Amino acid sequence: MAKCDEGYRCEVCGEDVMSIVDSDLYLRYVIGHLDPETLHVSPERHIRCNPVLAQCIRDERVESAEVTGPFALTELDSDHANQMIELVTRGYHRLWEINSEEGDRDVTDYPLPEVRVRYQ
C-alpha cells in the first residue's frame, strides 16, 4: 500500500495526523525548515507533539505550548524569538489556507512566498 493510502502516523504519539493543519511536517516545509527533496521521507508529527515549534504559534486554534530549557522562547534572543513567532504563525495560517482550497493542489505552491523563491 502506498504511504499516502496508509495515512501519516506521528512518530511521537503514534496516532494518525489527520489534517494538514495538525502537521508539523508540512508546517516545517511551508516555513522553509524542511528541504523539499526530503519531504516524502521525513517523519511526521502533530504540531502539538513538537512543542519547540508549537510554542511559536500565536493563534487561538492552537493550545499554547510551554517549553523549558535552552529551546524555550524565553531563553532565545528576543529579536530571534519574535522572528520565529512571526514566521511560524504565518506558516500555520498558510496551512489553514491550503486546507480550505478546493481541488488538487500543487505541493510546490504550499510554502510561504519568500520560501518558494528560495526553493526555486
N, CA, C and O atoms as a GROMACS GRO file, in nm:
protein
  480
    1MET      N    1   0.084  -0.118   0.000
    1MET     CA    2   0.000   0.000   0.000
    1MET      C    3   0.088   0.124   0.000
    1MET      O    4   0.190   0.128   0.069
    2ALA      N    5   0.051   0.223  -0.076
    2ALA     CA    6   0.127   0.348  -0.083
    2ALA      C    7   0.117   0.422   0.049
    2ALA      O    8   0.016   0.413   0.120
    3LYS      N    9   0.222   0.497   0.082
    3LYS     CA   10   0.224   0.572   0.207
    3LYS      C   11   0.104   0.666   0.216
    3LYS      O   12   0.046   0.683   0.323
    4CYS      N   13   0.067   0.728   0.104
    4CYS     CA   14  -0.046   0.822   0.107
    4CYS      C   15  -0.177   0.749   0.136
    4CYS      O   16  -0.270   0.810   0.188
    5ASP      N   17  -0.185   0.621   0.105
    5ASP     CA   18  -0.305   0.543   0.136
    5ASP      C   19  -0.308   0.497   0.281
    5ASP      O   20  -0.414   0.471   0.337
    6GLU      N   21  -0.190   0.487   0.341
    6GLU     CA   22  -0.180   0.442   0.480
    6GLU      C   23  -0.208   0.554   0.578
    6GLU      O   24  -0.246   0.528   0.692
    7GLY      N   25  -0.192   0.678   0.537
    7GLY     CA   26  -0.200   0.790   0.629
    7GLY      C   27  -0.062   0.816   0.688
    7GLY      O   28   0.034   0.747   0.657
    8TYR      N   29  -0.056   0.913   0.772
    8TYR     CA   30   0.072   0.951   0.832
    8TYR      C   31   0.061   0.939   0.982
    8TYR      O   32  -0.024   1.002   1.044
    9ARG      N   33   0.147   0.859   1.040
    9ARG     CA   34   0.149   0.840   1.185
    9ARG      C   35   0.251   0.933   1.248
    9ARG      O   36   0.360   0.954   1.195
   10CYS      N   37   0.214   0.988   1.360
   10CYS     CA   38   0.302   1.074   1.436
   10CYS      C   39   0.412   0.989   1.499
   10CYS      O   40   0.383   0.890   1.566
   11GLU      N   41   0.537   1.027   1.476
   11GLU     CA   42   0.648   0.950   1.531
   11GLU      C   43   0.659   0.966   1.682
   11GLU      O   44   0.733   0.890   1.746
   12VAL      N   45   0.588   1.062   1.741
   12VAL     CA   46   0.595   1.084   1.885
   12VAL      C   47   0.486   1.005   1.958
   12VAL      O   48   0.515   0.927   2.048
   13CYS      N   49   0.360   1.028   1.918
   13CYS     CA   50   0.248   0.967   1.992
   13CYS      C   51   0.191   0.843   1.924
   13CYS      O   52   0.117   0.767   1.986
   14GLY      N   53   0.224   0.821   1.796
   14GLY     CA   54   0.176   0.704   1.724
   14GLY      C   55   0.037   0.716   1.664
   14GLY      O   56  -0.008   0.625   1.595
   15GLU      N   57  -0.032   0.826   1.690
   15GLU     CA   58  -0.166   0.847   1.635
   15GLU      C   59  -0.155   0.904   1.493
   15GLU      O   60  -0.051   0.959   1.455
   16ASP      N   61  -0.262   0.890   1.415
   16ASP     CA   62  -0.265   0.947   1.280
   16ASP      C   63  -0.268   1.099   1.285
   16ASP      O   64  -0.335   1.158   1.370
   17VAL      N   65  -0.196   1.161   1.194
   17VAL     CA   66  -0.206   1.305   1.174
   17VAL      C   67  -0.312   1.321   1.066
   17VAL      O   68  -0.287   1.295   0.948
   18MET      N   69  -0.429   1.365   1.106
   18MET     CA   70  -0.547   1.360   1.022
   18MET      C   71  -0.564   1.479   0.927
   18MET      O   72  -0.638   1.470   0.829
   19SER      N   73  -0.496   1.590   0.954
   19SER     CA   74  -0.519   1.710   0.874
   19SER      C   75  -0.388   1.786   0.858
   19SER      O   76  -0.299   1.780   0.943
   20ILE      N   77  -0.377   1.856   0.748
   20ILE     CA   78  -0.258   1.936   0.724
   20ILE      C   79  -0.242   2.043   0.831
   20ILE      O   80  -0.129   2.084   0.859
   21VAL      N   81  -0.351   2.090   0.890
   21VAL     CA   82  -0.341   2.194   0.993
   21VAL      C   83  -0.287   2.140   1.124
   21VAL      O   84  -0.258   2.217   1.216
   22ASP      N   85  -0.272   2.009   1.135
   22ASP     CA   86  -0.212   1.946   1.253
   22ASP      C   87  -0.071   1.896   1.225
   22ASP      O   88  -0.007   1.837   1.313
   23SER      N   89  -0.021   1.918   1.104
   23SER     CA   90   0.102   1.856   1.058
   23SER      C   91   0.227   1.941   1.083
   23SER      O   92   0.244   2.048   1.025
   24ASP      N   93   0.312   1.891   1.169
   24ASP     CA   94   0.443   1.951   1.192
   24ASP      C   95   0.528   1.941   1.065
   24ASP      O   96   0.604   2.033   1.033
   25LEU      N   97   0.517   1.831   0.994
   25LEU     CA   98   0.592   1.809   0.870
   25LEU      C   99   0.563   1.920   0.769
   25LEU      O  100   0.656   1.983   0.716
   26TYR      N  101   0.436   1.944   0.742
   26TYR     CA  102   0.401   2.046   0.643
   26TYR      C  103   0.424   2.187   0.695
   26TYR      O  104   0.454   2.277   0.616
   27LEU      N  105   0.412   2.208   0.825
   27LEU     CA  106   0.444   2.340   0.879
   27LEU      C  107   0.592   2.370   0.859
   27LEU      O  108   0.628   2.480   0.817
   28ARG      N  109   0.677   2.273   0.887
   28ARG     CA  110   0.821   2.293   0.866
   28ARG      C  111   0.852   2.317   0.718
   28ARG      O  112   0.938   2.399   0.685
   29TYR      N  113   0.782   2.247   0.630
   29TYR     CA  114   0.801   2.266   0.485
   29TYR      C  115   0.757   2.406   0.442
   29TYR      O  116   0.828   2.473   0.368
   30VAL      N  117   0.643   2.448   0.487
   30VAL     CA  118   0.585   2.577   0.450
   30VAL      C  119   0.674   2.694   0.494
   30VAL      O  120   0.685   2.794   0.423
   31ILE      N  121   0.738   2.681   0.610
   31ILE     CA  122   0.821   2.791   0.661
   31ILE      C  123   0.968   2.780   0.617
   31ILE      O  124   1.048   2.867   0.652
   32GLY      N  125   1.002   2.676   0.544
   32GLY     CA  126   1.137   2.663   0.491
   32GLY      C  127   1.234   2.593   0.583
   32GLY      O  128   1.356   2.605   0.565
   33HIS      N  129   1.185   2.519   0.681
   33HIS     CA  130   1.272   2.444   0.771
   33HIS      C  131   1.286   2.298   0.731
   33HIS      O  132   1.342   2.218   0.806
   34LEU      N  133   1.238   2.263   0.614
   34LEU     CA  134   1.248   2.126   0.564
   34LEU      C  135   1.275   2.132   0.414
   34LEU      O  136   1.199   2.193   0.339
   35ASP      N  137   1.382   2.071   0.373
   35ASP     CA  138   1.419   2.067   0.232
   35ASP      C  139   1.311   1.994   0.154
   35ASP      O  140   1.271   1.884   0.192
   36PRO      N  141   1.263   2.053   0.044
   36PRO     CA  142   1.158   1.987  -0.035
   36PRO      C  143   1.197   1.848  -0.085
   36PRO      O  144   1.110   1.763  -0.104
   37GLU      N  145   1.325   1.826  -0.104
   37GLU     CA  146   1.372   1.696  -0.152
   37GLU      C  147   1.355   1.586  -0.048
   37GLU      O  148   1.358   1.468  -0.081
   38THR      N  149   1.338   1.624   0.078
   38THR     CA  150   1.325   1.524   0.184
   38THR      C  151   1.183   1.516   0.240
   38THR      O  152   1.157   1.440   0.333
   39LEU      N  153   1.092   1.593   0.184
   39LEU     CA  154   0.955   1.596   0.234
   39LEU      C  155   0.893   1.456   0.237
   39LEU      O  156   0.830   1.418   0.336
   40HIS      N  157   0.910   1.380   0.132
   40HIS     CA  158   0.846   1.249   0.120
   40HIS      C  159   0.908   1.141   0.210
   40HIS      O  160   0.849   1.034   0.227
   41VAL      N  161   1.025   1.167   0.266
   41VAL     CA  162   1.090   1.067   0.352
   41VAL      C  163   1.107   1.114   0.496
   41VAL      O  164   1.164   1.043   0.579
   42SER      N  165   1.058   1.232   0.526
   42SER     CA  166   1.073   1.287   0.661
   42SER      C  167   0.962   1.238   0.752
   42SER      O  168   0.850   1.216   0.708
   43PRO      N  169   0.994   1.221   0.880
   43PRO     CA  170   0.892   1.174   0.975
   43PRO      C  171   0.785   1.280   1.000
   43PRO      O  172   0.811   1.400   0.992
   44GLU      N  173   0.666   1.234   1.030
   44GLU     CA  174   0.553   1.321   1.059
   44GLU      C  175   0.532   1.328   1.209
   44GLU      O  176   0.561   1.233   1.282
   45ARG      N  177   0.482   1.441   1.254
   45ARG     CA  178   0.442   1.461   1.393
   45ARG      C  179   0.323   1.555   1.393
   45ARG      O  180   0.303   1.632   1.299
   46HIS      N  181   0.245   1.548   1.498
   46HIS     CA  182   0.145   1.652   1.521
   46HIS      C  183   0.220   1.779   1.563
   46HIS      O  184   0.327   1.771   1.622
   47ILE      N  185   0.164   1.892   1.532
   47ILE     CA  186   0.225   2.017   1.579
   47ILE      C  187   0.236   2.014   1.731
   47ILE      O  188   0.338   2.055   1.787
   48ARG      N  189   0.133   1.964   1.797
   48ARG     CA  190   0.134   1.960   1.945
   48ARG      C  191   0.243   1.867   1.998
   48ARG      O  192   0.285   1.882   2.113
   49CYS      N  193   0.289   1.774   1.917
   49CYS     CA  194   0.393   1.681   1.959
   49CYS      C  195   0.533   1.736   1.935
   49CYS      O  196   0.632   1.668   1.964
   50ASN      N  197   0.542   1.857   1.884
   50ASN     CA  198   0.669   1.927   1.869
   50ASN      C  199   0.655   2.062   1.941
   50ASN      O  200   0.636   2.165   1.876
   51PRO      N  201   0.664   2.061   2.074
   51PRO     CA  202   0.639   2.184   2.150
   51PRO      C  203   0.737   2.297   2.118
   51PRO      O  204   0.702   2.414   2.135
   52VAL      N  205   0.858   2.265   2.074
   52VAL     CA  206   0.954   2.370   2.040
   52VAL      C  207   0.900   2.456   1.926
   52VAL      O  208   0.916   2.578   1.929
   53LEU      N  209   0.838   2.395   1.828
   53LEU     CA  210   0.776   2.470   1.718
   53LEU      C  211   0.640   2.526   1.759
   53LEU      O  212   0.607   2.640   1.727
   54ALA      N  213   0.561   2.446   1.828
   54ALA     CA  214   0.426   2.487   1.868
   54ALA      C  215   0.427   2.611   1.956
   54ALA      O  216   0.333   2.690   1.950
   55GLN      N  217   0.530   2.630   2.037
   55GLN     CA  218   0.535   2.746   2.124
   55GLN      C  219   0.542   2.878   2.046
   55GLN      O  220   0.516   2.984   2.102
   56CYS      N  221   0.574   2.870   1.919
   56CYS     CA  222   0.588   2.990   1.836
   56CYS      C  223   0.457   3.032   1.770
   56CYS      O  224   0.451   3.141   1.713
   57ILE      N  225   0.354   2.951   1.777
   57ILE     CA  226   0.229   2.981   1.708
   57ILE      C  227   0.141   3.068   1.797
   57ILE      O  228   0.116   3.036   1.913
   58ARG      N  229   0.097   3.178   1.741
   58ARG     CA  230   0.004   3.267   1.809
   58ARG      C  231  -0.128   3.262   1.733
   58ARG      O  232  -0.150   3.339   1.639
   59ASP      N  233  -0.213   3.172   1.774
   59ASP     CA  234  -0.343   3.152   1.709
   59ASP      C  235  -0.434   3.083   1.809
   59ASP      O  236  -0.392   2.990   1.878
   60GLU      N  237  -0.557   3.128   1.817
   60GLU     CA  238  -0.650   3.071   1.915
   60GLU      C  239  -0.685   2.926   1.888
   60GLU      O  240  -0.737   2.857   1.976
   61ARG      N  241  -0.658   2.877   1.767
   61ARG     CA  242  -0.688   2.738   1.734
   61ARG      C  243  -0.583   2.641   1.786
   61ARG      O  244  -0.601   2.519   1.777
   62VAL      N  245  -0.474   2.692   1.840
   62VAL     CA  246  -0.365   2.609   1.889
   62VAL      C  247  -0.349   2.632   2.039
   62VAL      O  248  -0.338   2.745   2.086
   63GLU      N  249  -0.348   2.522   2.112
   63GLU     CA  250  -0.322   2.531   2.255
   63GLU      C  251  -0.178   2.575   2.275
   63GLU      O  252  -0.087   2.522   2.212
   64SER      N  253  -0.158   2.673   2.362
   64SER     CA  254  -0.022   2.723   2.382
   64SER      C  255   0.067   2.614   2.441
   64SER      O  256   0.024   2.534   2.523
   65ALA      N  257   0.189   2.615   2.397
   65ALA     CA  258   0.287   2.515   2.443
   65ALA      C  259   0.392   2.585   2.529
   65ALA      O  260   0.445   2.689   2.492
   66GLU      N  261   0.419   2.527   2.643
   66GLU     CA  262   0.522   2.579   2.732
   66GLU      C  263   0.646   2.492   2.719
   66GLU      O  264   0.639   2.370   2.732
   67VAL      N  265   0.758   2.554   2.692
   67VAL     CA  266   0.884   2.483   2.678
   67VAL      C  267   0.981   2.540   2.781
   67VAL      O  268   0.990   2.661   2.799
   68THR      N  269   1.052   2.453   2.848
   68THR     CA  270   1.156   2.495   2.939
   68THR      C  271   1.290   2.450   2.884
   68THR      O  272   1.298   2.360   2.800
   69GLY      N  273   1.394   2.512   2.932
   69GLY     CA  274   1.527   2.474   2.887
   69GLY      C  275   1.578   2.561   2.775
   69GLY      O  276   1.522   2.667   2.747
   70PRO      N  277   1.685   2.517   2.710
   70PRO     CA  278   1.753   2.602   2.612
   70PRO      C  279   1.671   2.636   2.487
   70PRO      O  280   1.705   2.731   2.417
   71PHE      N  281   1.565   2.560   2.458
   71PHE     CA  282   1.485   2.588   2.338
   71PHE      C  283   1.358   2.667   2.368
   71PHE      O  284   1.278   2.691   2.278
   72ALA      N  285   1.341   2.708   2.491
   72ALA     CA  286   1.226   2.792   2.527
   72ALA      C  287   1.244   2.930   2.465
   72ALA      O  288   1.355   2.982   2.458
   73LEU      N  289   1.135   2.988   2.419
   73LEU     CA  290   1.143   3.122   2.359
   73LEU      C  291   1.205   3.222   2.455
   73LEU      O  292   1.276   3.313   2.413
   74THR      N  293   1.178   3.206   2.583
   74THR     CA  294   1.232   3.298   2.683
   74THR      C  295   1.384   3.290   2.694
   74THR      O  296   1.447   3.381   2.747
   75GLU      N  297   1.443   3.182   2.646
   75GLU     CA  298   1.588   3.164   2.651
   75GLU      C  299   1.657   3.216   2.525
   75GLU      O  300   1.780   3.226   2.521
   76LEU      N  301   1.580   3.249   2.423
   76LEU     CA  302   1.637   3.296   2.296
   76LEU      C  303   1.651   3.448   2.296
   76LEU      O  304   1.584   3.518   2.372
   77ASP      N  305   1.736   3.495   2.211
   77ASP     CA  306   1.745   3.638   2.186
   77ASP      C  307   1.605   3.688   2.150
   77ASP      O  308   1.538   3.624   2.068
   78SER      N  309   1.561   3.798   2.207
   78SER     CA  310   1.422   3.843   2.187
   78SER      C  311   1.392   3.873   2.040
   78SER      O  312   1.280   3.846   1.995
   79ASP      N  313   1.486   3.928   1.965
   79ASP     CA  314   1.462   3.953   1.822
   79ASP      C  315   1.441   3.822   1.747
   79ASP      O  316   1.351   3.811   1.664
   80HIS      N  317   1.525   3.725   1.776
   80HIS     CA  318   1.512   3.594   1.711
   80HIS      C  319   1.380   3.527   1.750
   80HIS      O  320   1.312   3.470   1.665
   81ALA      N  321   1.346   3.534   1.876
   81ALA     CA  322   1.220   3.475   1.923
   81ALA      C  323   1.102   3.540   1.852
   81ALA      O  324   1.010   3.469   1.808
   82ASN      N  325   1.102   3.670   1.839
   82ASN     CA  326   0.992   3.740   1.770
   82ASN      C  327   0.986   3.703   1.622
   82ASN      O  328   0.878   3.690   1.566
   83GLN      N  329   1.102   3.688   1.560
   83GLN     CA  330   1.105   3.646   1.419
   83GLN      C  331   1.048   3.506   1.403
   83GLN      O  332   0.975   3.478   1.308
   84MET      N  333   1.082   3.417   1.495
   84MET     CA  334   1.030   3.280   1.490
   84MET      C  335   0.879   3.279   1.511
   84MET      O  336   0.807   3.207   1.441
   85ILE      N  337   0.830   3.358   1.605
   85ILE     CA  338   0.686   3.366   1.629
   85ILE      C  339   0.615   3.415   1.503
   85ILE      O  340   0.513   3.359   1.464
   86GLU      N  341   0.669   3.517   1.441
   86GLU     CA  342   0.607   3.573   1.320
   86GLU      C  343   0.608   3.470   1.206
   86GLU      O  344   0.505   3.450   1.141
   87LEU      N  345   0.721   3.406   1.183
   87LEU     CA  346   0.734   3.309   1.074
   87LEU      C  347   0.645   3.187   1.096
   87LEU      O  348   0.571   3.147   1.006
   88VAL      N  349   0.650   3.128   1.214
   88VAL     CA  350   0.576   3.005   1.239
   88VAL      C  351   0.426   3.033   1.241
   88VAL      O  352   0.347   2.951   1.195
   89THR      N  353   0.385   3.146   1.294
   89THR     CA  354   0.242   3.183   1.294
   89THR      C  355   0.194   3.203   1.151
   89THR      O  356   0.085   3.156   1.115
   90ARG      N  357   0.272   3.272   1.068
   90ARG     CA  358   0.235   3.287   0.927
   90ARG      C  359   0.226   3.152   0.859
   90ARG      O  360   0.134   3.128   0.780
   91GLY      N  361   0.320   3.063   0.888
   91GLY     CA  362   0.318   2.929   0.831
   91GLY      C  363   0.194   2.853   0.872
   91GLY      O  364   0.134   2.782   0.791
   92TYR      N  365   0.156   2.866   0.998
   92TYR     CA  366   0.036   2.798   1.047
   92TYR      C  367  -0.089   2.851   0.976
   92TYR      O  368  -0.177   2.775   0.938
   93HIS      N  369  -0.095   2.982   0.958
   93HIS     CA  370  -0.208   3.040   0.885
   93HIS      C  371  -0.209   2.992   0.740
   93HIS      O  372  -0.316   2.972   0.682
   94ARG      N  373  -0.091   2.973   0.682
   94ARG     CA  374  -0.083   2.920   0.544
   94ARG      C  375  -0.140   2.778   0.539
   94ARG      O  376  -0.207   2.744   0.442
   95LEU      N  377  -0.114   2.696   0.641
   95LEU     CA  378  -0.172   2.562   0.642
   95LEU      C  379  -0.325   2.568   0.638
   95LEU      O  380  -0.388   2.487   0.570
   96TRP      N  381  -0.384   2.663   0.708
   96TRP     CA  382  -0.530   2.679   0.705
   96TRP      C  383  -0.578   2.723   0.568
   96TRP      O  384  -0.684   2.680   0.522
   97GLU      N  385  -0.501   2.809   0.500
   97GLU     CA  386  -0.536   2.848   0.362
   97GLU      C  387  -0.534   2.727   0.270
   97GLU      O  388  -0.627   2.706   0.192
   98ILE      N  389  -0.429   2.649   0.280
   98ILE     CA  390  -0.416   2.529   0.197
   98ILE      C  391  -0.532   2.434   0.225
   98ILE      O  392  -0.590   2.377   0.133
   99ASN      N  393  -0.565   2.418   0.351
   99ASN     CA  394  -0.672   2.328   0.392
   99ASN      C  395  -0.807   2.370   0.335
   99ASN      O  396  -0.893   2.285   0.309
  100SER      N  397  -0.827   2.499   0.314
  100SER     CA  398  -0.956   2.548   0.266
  100SER      C  399  -0.968   2.550   0.114
  100SER      O  400  -1.076   2.572   0.060
  101GLU      N  401  -0.856   2.527   0.044
  101GLU     CA  402  -0.858   2.529  -0.103
  101GLU      C  403  -0.926   2.403  -0.156
  101GLU      O  404  -0.910   2.294  -0.101
  102GLU      N  405  -1.001   2.421  -0.262
  102GLU     CA  406  -1.073   2.310  -0.327
  102GLU      C  407  -0.986   2.248  -0.436
  102GLU      O  408  -0.901   2.314  -0.495
  103GLY      N  409  -1.009   2.121  -0.461
  103GLY     CA  410  -0.945   2.053  -0.573
  103GLY      C  411  -0.801   2.013  -0.546
  103GLY      O  412  -0.750   2.025  -0.434
  104ASP      N  413  -0.737   1.967  -0.653
  104ASP     CA  414  -0.598   1.925  -0.644
  104ASP      C  415  -0.509   2.046  -0.622
  104ASP      O  416  -0.532   2.153  -0.677
  105ARG      N  417  -0.408   2.026  -0.541
  105ARG     CA  418  -0.314   2.134  -0.512
  105ARG      C  419  -0.174   2.087  -0.545
  105ARG      O  420  -0.141   1.970  -0.530
  106ASP      N  421  -0.093   2.179  -0.590
  106ASP     CA  422   0.047   2.152  -0.621
  106ASP      C  423   0.128   2.179  -0.495
  106ASP      O  424   0.131   2.292  -0.446
  107VAL      N  425   0.194   2.079  -0.443
  107VAL     CA  426   0.268   2.091  -0.318
  107VAL      C  427   0.379   2.196  -0.327
  107VAL      O  428   0.421   2.249  -0.224
  108THR      N  429   0.425   2.226  -0.447
  108THR     CA  430   0.528   2.329  -0.460
  108THR      C  431   0.474   2.468  -0.436
  108THR      O  432   0.551   2.563  -0.418
  109ASP      N  433   0.341   2.483  -0.434
  109ASP     CA  434   0.279   2.612  -0.404
  109ASP      C  435   0.251   2.630  -0.255
  109ASP      O  436   0.205   2.736  -0.214
  110TYR      N  437   0.276   2.530  -0.174
  110TYR     CA  438   0.246   2.537  -0.031
  110TYR      C  439   0.331   2.639   0.046
  110TYR      O  440   0.276   2.713   0.128
  111PRO      N  441   0.461   2.645   0.023
  111PRO     CA  442   0.544   2.732   0.107
  111PRO      C  443   0.506   2.880   0.099
  111PRO      O  444   0.442   2.925   0.004
  112LEU      N  445   0.546   2.953   0.202
  112LEU     CA  446   0.530   3.097   0.204
  112LEU      C  447   0.604   3.156   0.084
  112LEU      O  448   0.701   3.096   0.037
  113PRO      N  449   0.561   3.272   0.033
  113PRO     CA  450   0.621   3.327  -0.089
  113PRO      C  451   0.775   3.339  -0.084
  113PRO      O  452   0.842   3.303  -0.181
  114GLU      N  453   0.830   3.388   0.026
  114GLU     CA  454   0.975   3.404   0.032
  114GLU      C  455   1.047   3.270   0.037
  114GLU      O  456   1.162   3.260  -0.004
  115VAL      N  457   0.981   3.168   0.084
  115VAL     CA  458   1.040   3.035   0.089
  115VAL      C  459   1.035   2.973  -0.051
  115VAL      O  460   1.130   2.907  -0.093
  116ARG      N  461   0.926   2.994  -0.122
  116ARG     CA  462   0.914   2.944  -0.261
  116ARG      C  463   1.027   2.999  -0.346
  116ARG      O  464   1.086   2.926  -0.426
  117VAL      N  465   1.059   3.127  -0.330
  117VAL     CA  466   1.166   3.190  -0.406
  117VAL      C  467   1.298   3.120  -0.376
  117VAL      O  468   1.377   3.093  -0.466
  118ARG      N  469   1.321   3.091  -0.250
  118ARG     CA  470   1.444   3.023  -0.208
  118ARG      C  471   1.453   2.884  -0.266
  118ARG      O  472   1.562   2.839  -0.301
  119TYR      N  473   1.340   2.813  -0.276
  119TYR     CA  474   1.338   2.676  -0.326
  119TYR      C  475   1.357   2.669  -0.477
  119TYR      O  476   1.395   2.564  -0.529
  120GLN      N  477   1.332   2.778  -0.549
  120GLN     CA  478   1.340   2.776  -0.696
  120GLN      C  479   1.478   2.779  -0.747
  120GLN      O  480   1.499   2.778  -0.869
   0.00000   0.00000   0.00000
